[in-house]
Amino acid sequence: MGERTTRGPGLRASLFPLTGPLRFLLLSSFLIPLGSFMVLPFMSVFLHERLGMGLGTVGVVLAVASLVQFSGGIVGGALADRIGLRRTMLWALVVRTAGFAGFLLALRWPPLAVGALVLTCCGAALYLPANKAYLVHGVDDERRPAFLSAGNAALNAGMAVGPLIAGPFVLSSPGLLFVAVTALFLAVTAGHARLPGTAAEHPTGSEGTATPGLLAGVALLPFAANALAFYLYFHFQHFLAVYAVERASSAFYSVVLLLCFTLVIVVQPLASGLIRRMPYALALAVGFTGLAAGLAVLAAGTRTALLAGGALITLGDIVLFLKNDLEALRRSPRSDAVVFGQQRLAAGLGACASGVLGGQLYGLGERAGHTGWFWLLAAAQCLLLPPLLLTLRRRTARRPVPDGDHEGALTRDDTDGRIPGR
């Protein structure tokens, strides 16, 4: 009986029964990335070949857009804290819909494409923290991993299907594609307008009360661990394409991505309960070890190595990304939306650092004719950098834990005083 209590409810019991609003939100978590990834993965091709931008300019535009999309989440979280979750999602979708409509206008005036891309990324930055907070609003701590992982699975499913649908039309019929995506976002926006409000729909501050800073109450260790995880993971995200296409083909690269998306869709919901119960130190060790093993395997450069490396990296990030979010929620006194926004800021900083530093290192390996060493160096960083987090772990410990091996594991009574769904 005691063991059953420790394990908590299974995946099905955690998720069901789902209310109508939550079913719609999970459907939206599929439709929004579906529409977005019918366009955004092809931006470099569209900007360069269709609109005639130089590759250097394209690189700068995409780097800025990525930084806005990730790091802007901290603004989205703060906005949700002020005006409410539903209204934030609505405004975010209005902005994003305007961005996709802007791509249609850019076919006649190409400079508009840059503004349209930035608008879509601003919309994504505003939307995701409020979306995650709405999804887990009022959900107890034992069920939160199941809801978050279900949202992540829906998101990854949309990301996987979008490029498959849009690939034939990006260059041949972009106007039709942009009209279809804009219509999809209009429909999703209308659906969000019918969502019920929550207790979080009212501003947290009152007149005469100072508004907390964007980073006030940040959970330092999960924030740093998330930044480091994204920094290491984005070595794979940024540079696998050029590495894989050289050694296999663009079609095989798509197969590797499809495998990675499928693993997230299938494995993370099933493993969410285990990840919730896992001690935080153990989760960090398992996750970073998975990243290290996967990056090292990529150095072999064969098709089998590309598939195996991608699978190991994905399994590592499944543990790291979910556990870091759960631990940030547990440790921070701020609202859920603000916590998710802070974690998105960490992700943006890590991804940006990976692009800047990783790009230099990959370029050195390419010039030397040994790009395999790039992956081995990234794998070494997965083993050497995480121990630095131990210093943060000691400094940010909130209370003595009798059994050190279980620091960070959630229990029924271990919520750091938080109100679930606040």
C-alpha positions in Angstrom: 0.0 0.0 0.0 2.8 2.4 0.9 4.5 1.7 -2.4 1.3 2.5 -4.3 1.0 5.9 -2.6 4.6 6.8 -3.4 4.1 6.0 -7.0 1.0 8.2 -7.3 -1.6 7.8 -10.1 -0.8 6.3 -13.5 -0.8 8.3 -16.7 -4.4 7.6 -17.6 -5.7 8.3 -14.1 -3.6 11.5 -14.0 -5.0 12.9 -17.3 -8.7 11.7 -17.3 -11.4 12.8 -17.2 -10.4 15.9 -19.2 -12.6 18.9 -19.2 -13.7 20.5 -22.5 -11.3 23.5 -22.1 -8.3 21.2 -21.4 -9.2 19.0 -24.4 -9.3 22.1 -26.5 -6.0 23.4 -25.1 -4.3 20.0 -25.8 -5.7 20.1 -29.4 -4.4 23.7 -29.7 -1.0 22.5 -28.5 -1.0 20.3 -31.6 -2.5 22.7 -34.1 -0.4 25.8 -33.2 3.0 24.1 -33.8 1.4 22.3 -36.8 0.7 25.6 -38.4 3.9 27.2 -37.3 6.1 24.4 -38.5 4.4 24.5 -41.9 6.3 27.8 -42.3 9.1 28.4 -39.9 11.5 25.4 -40.6 11.6 26.6 -44.2 12.4 30.3 -43.4 16.1 30.1 -44.4 15.1 28.6 -47.8 12.2 31.1 -48.2 14.1 34.2 -47.3 17.1 33.2 -49.4 15.7 31.6 -52.5 12.2 33.2 -52.8 13.0 36.7 -51.4 16.6 36.9 -52.4 18.2 37.7 -49.1 21.9 36.9 -48.6 22.8 34.0 -46.4 24.6 36.3 -43.9 21.5 38.4 -43.5 19.3 35.3 -43.2 21.6 34.0 -40.4 21.3 37.2 -38.4 17.5 37.4 -38.9 17.0 33.8 -37.7 19.4 34.3 -34.7 17.4 37.3 -33.5 14.1 35.5 -34.1 15.2 32.5 -32.0 16.4 34.7 -29.2 13.1 36.6 -29.2 11.0 33.4 -29.2 12.8 31.8 -26.3 13.9 34.6 -24.0 10.8 36.7 -24.6 8.9 34.0 -22.6 9.9 35.9 -19.4 7.8 38.9 -20.7 4.9 36.5 -21.5 5.0 35.1 -18.0 5.0 38.6 -16.4 2.1 39.7 -18.7 0.0 36.7 -17.8 0.6 37.5 -14.1 -0.8 41.0 -14.8 -3.7 40.5 -17.2 -4.5 36.8 -16.8 -3.8 33.6 -18.6 -6.6 33.6 -21.1 -6.2 37.2 -22.2 -2.4 36.7 -22.6 -3.0 33.7 -24.8 -5.5 35.6 -26.9 -3.2 38.6 -27.4 -0.4 36.3 -28.2 -2.4 34.5 -30.9 -3.6 37.8 -32.4 0.1 38.9 -32.7 1.1 35.5 -34.2 -1.8 35.5 -36.7 -0.8 39.0 -37.8 2.7 37.6 -38.4 1.6 34.8 -40.7 -0.7 37.3 -42.6 2.5 39.4 -42.9 4.2 36.6 -44.8 1.5 36.8 -47.4 2.0 40.5 -47.8 5.8 39.9 -48.0 5.3 38.1 -51.3 4.7 41.6 -52.8 7.1 43.5 -50.5 9.9 41.2 -49.3 11.2 43.4 -46.4 7.9 42.7 -44.6 9.0 39.1 -44.2 11.5 40.1 -41.4 8.8 41.9 -39.4 6.4 39.0 -40.0 8.9 36.5 -38.6 9.6 38.7 -35.5 5.9 39.0 -34.9 5.3 35.3 -35.0 8.2 34.8 -32.6 6.9 37.5 -30.2 3.5 35.7 -30.3 5.1 32.4 -29.4 7.1 34.0 -26.6 3.9 35.5 -25.1 1.8 32.3 -25.6 3.7 29.4 -24.1 4.1 30.4 -20.4 0.4 31.2 -20.2 -0.5 28.0 -22.1 1.5 25.8 -19.7 0.2 27.7 -16.6 -3.5 27.3 -17.8 -2.9 23.6 -18.5 -1.8 22.9 -15.0 -4.0 25.4 -13.2 -5.7 23.8 -10.2 -3.8 20.5 -10.9 -2.2 18.9 -7.9 1.6 18.2 -7.9 1.3 14.5 -8.6 -0.7 15.1 -11.8 1.3 18.0 -13.2 4.0 16.0 -14.9 1.3 14.1 -16.9 -0.4 17.3 -18.1 2.9 19.0 -19.0 4.2 15.9 -20.8 0.9 15.5 -22.7 1.2 19.2 -23.8 4.8 18.5 -24.9 3.7 15.4 -26.8 1.0 17.4 -28.6 3.5 20.1 -29.4 6.1 17.7 -30.8 3.4 15.9 -32.9 2.5 19.2 -34.5 6.2 20.0 -35.1 6.7 16.6 -36.8 3.6 16.8 -39.0 3.8 20.4 -40.1 6.9 20.2 -42.3 5.6 17.0 -44.0 2.4 18.8 -45.1 4.0 22.0 -46.2 7.2 20.8 -47.8 5.9 20.6 -51.4 4.2 24.1 -51.2 6.9 26.3 -49.6 8.5 27.4 -52.9 5.9 26.4 -55.4 2.7 27.9 -53.8 3.7 29.9 -50.7 0.7 32.2 -51.0 -1.7 29.3 -50.6 0.3 28.0 -47.7 0.3 31.3 -45.8 -3.4 31.7 -46.4 -4.0 28.3 -44.9 -1.8 28.9 -41.9 -3.4 32.3 -41.2 -6.9 30.7 -41.4 -5.8 28.0 -39.0 -4.6 30.6 -36.5 -7.8 32.6 -36.8 -9.8 29.5 -35.9 -7.6 28.7 -32.9 -7.8 32.3 -31.7 -11.6 32.2 -31.9 -11.6 29.0 -29.8 -9.3 30.6 -27.2 -11.8 33.5 -26.8 -14.4 30.9 -25.6 -12.1 29.5 -22.9 -13.3 30.1 -19.3 -11.3 32.4 -17.1 -9.3 31.2 -14.1 -8.6 32.5 -10.7 -5.3 33.8 -12.2 -7.3 36.1 -14.6 -6.9 38.9 -12.1 -3.7 40.9 -11.6 -1.6 39.7 -8.7 -0.6 43.1 -7.5 -2.9 45.8 -6.1 -2.8 49.5 -6.1 0.2 50.8 -4.2 2.0 47.5 -4.3 5.3 47.3 -6.1 5.4 44.9 -9.1 8.0 42.2 -8.6 10.9 42.2 -11.1 11.0 39.7 -13.9 13.6 37.6 -12.2 12.3 38.0 -8.7 11.9 34.7 -7.0 13.8 32.8 -9.7 14.7 29.2 -8.8 18.4 29.6 -9.4 19.4 25.9 -9.8 16.7 24.9 -12.2 17.2 28.1 -14.1 21.0 27.4 -14.5 20.4 23.7 -15.2 17.9 24.6 -17.9 20.2 27.1 -19.6 23.0 24.5 -19.6 20.7 21.8 -20.9 19.6 23.9 -23.8 23.1 25.1 -24.5 24.3 21.5 -24.9 21.1 20.2 -26.6 21.3 23.0 -29.2 24.6 21.8 -30.5 22.5 18.9 -31.8 19.6 21.2 -32.9 21.7 23.8 -34.7 24.4 21.7 -36.4 23.0 18.2 -37.0 21.5 19.3 -40.4 24.7 20.2 -42.1 26.5 17.2 -40.5 23.8 14.7 -41.4 23.2 15.9 -45.0 26.9 15.6 -45.8 27.0 12.0 -44.6 23.6 10.8 -45.6 20.9 12.9 -47.2 18.3 15.5 -46.4 15.7 12.8 -46.4 17.6 10.7 -43.9 18.0 13.9 -41.7 14.2 14.1 -41.7 14.0 10.5 -40.6 16.3 11.3 -37.6 14.1 14.3 -36.6 10.9 12.2 -37.0 12.5 9.5 -34.6 13.3 12.2 -32.1 9.8 13.7 -32.2 8.2 10.3 -31.9 10.3 9.5 -28.8 9.1 12.7 -27.1 5.5 12.0 -28.0 5.5 8.4 -26.8 8.1 8.2 -24.0 7.7 11.5 -22.1 4.0 11.0 -21.1 4.7 7.4 -20.1 7.8 8.4 -18.1 6.4 11.5 -16.5 5.5 9.9 -13.2 8.9 8.3 -12.9 10.6 11.7 -13.7 8.5 13.4 -11.1 9.6 11.0 -8.4 13.2 10.9 -9.5 15.6 12.8 -7.1 16.7 16.0 -8.8 20.4 15.2 -8.6 19.7 11.8 -10.2 17.6 13.4 -13.0 20.4 15.8 -13.8 22.9 12.9 -13.9 20.7 10.8 -16.1 19.8 13.6 -18.5 23.3 15.0 -19.0 24.8 11.5 -19.3 22.2 10.7 -22.1 23.2 13.9 -23.9 26.9 13.1 -23.5 26.4 9.5 -24.9 24.3 10.7 -27.8 26.7 13.5 -28.8 29.7 11.1 -28.6 27.9 8.5 -30.8 27.2 11.2 -33.5 31.0 11.5 -34.0 31.0 8.2 -35.8 29.1 9.8 -38.6 27.3 6.7 -39.9 23.6 6.4 -40.5 23.2 4.1 -37.5 25.2 6.5 -35.4 22.9 9.4 -36.4 19.8 7.5 -35.4 21.3 6.1 -32.2 22.8 9.5 -31.2 19.6 11.3 -31.9 17.6 8.8 -29.8 20.0 9.1 -26.8 20.1 12.9 -26.9 16.2 13.0 -27.0 15.9 10.6 -24.1 18.3 12.8 -22.1 16.4 16.0 -22.9 13.1 14.3 -22.1 14.3 13.9 -18.5 16.1 17.3 -18.2 13.5 19.6 -19.7 10.5 18.2 -17.8 12.4 17.8 -14.5 13.8 21.3 -14.6 10.3 22.8 -15.1 8.9 20.7 -12.3 11.7 21.7 -9.9 11.4 25.3 -10.8 7.7 25.2 -10.0 8.4 23.5 -6.7 11.1 25.9 -5.6 9.8 29.3 -6.8 7.3 31.4 -4.9 6.1 33.1 -8.1 3.1 32.2 -10.2 3.2 29.3 -12.6 3.2 31.6 -15.7 6.2 33.6 -14.4 8.1 30.5 -13.5 7.6 29.1 -17.0 8.6 32.5 -18.5 11.8 32.4 -16.4 12.6 28.9 -17.6 12.1 30.1 -21.2 14.5 32.9 -20.6 17.1 30.3 -19.5 16.4 28.2 -22.6 16.9 31.2 -24.8 20.2 32.2 -23.2 21.4 28.6 -23.6 20.3 28.2 -27.2 21.9 31.6 -28.1 25.2 30.7 -26.5 25.1 27.4 -28.3 24.7 29.1 -31.7 27.5 31.6 -31.0 30.1 29.3 -29.4 29.1 26.1 -31.2 29.2 27.8 -34.5 32.8 28.8 -34.0 33.8 25.3 -32.9 32.0 23.6 -35.8 33.6 26.0 -38.2 37.0 25.1 -36.8 36.3 21.4 -37.2 35.0 21.9 -40.7 38.1 23.8 -41.7 40.3 21.1 -40.2 38.3 18.4 -41.9 37.4 16.7 -38.6 33.8 17.7 -37.7 33.5 14.5 -35.7 35.6 16.2 -33.0 32.9 18.8 -32.6 30.5 16.2 -31.2 33.2 14.7 -28.9 34.0 18.2 -27.5 30.2 18.8 -26.9 30.0 15.4 -25.2 32.9 16.3 -23.0 31.2 19.5 -22.0 28.1 17.4 -20.9 30.3 15.6 -18.4 32.5 18.6 -17.3 30.0 21.4 -16.9 27.2 19.9 -14.9 29.3 19.4 -11.8 29.5 23.2 -11.5 25.8 23.1 -10.7 26.6 21.3 -7.5 27.9 24.6 -6.1 24.5 26.1 -6.8 22.8 23.1 -5.3 24.6 23.7 -2.0 23.9 27.4 -2.0 20.2 27.2 -2.9 19.2 24.3 -0.7 16.0 25.4 1.0 16.0 23.0 3.9 18.0 20.0 5.2 17.0 16.8 3.6 17.5 13.7 5.8 18.2 11.4 2.9 20.5 13.3 0.5 19.8 10.8 -2.3 16.2 12.1 -2.5 16.8 15.8 -2.7 14.5 17.3 -5.3 12.0 14.4 -5.3 8.4 15.5 -4.9 6.3 14.1 -2.2 2.7 14.6 -1.2 3.7 17.1 1.5 6.8 18.7 -0.2 5.5 21.7 -2.2 7.6 24.5 -0.6 4.3 26.1 0.5 3.0 26.6 -3.1 -0.7 26.5 -3.9 -1.1 24.1 -6.9 -2.2 26.0 -10.0 -1.5 29.5 -8.6 
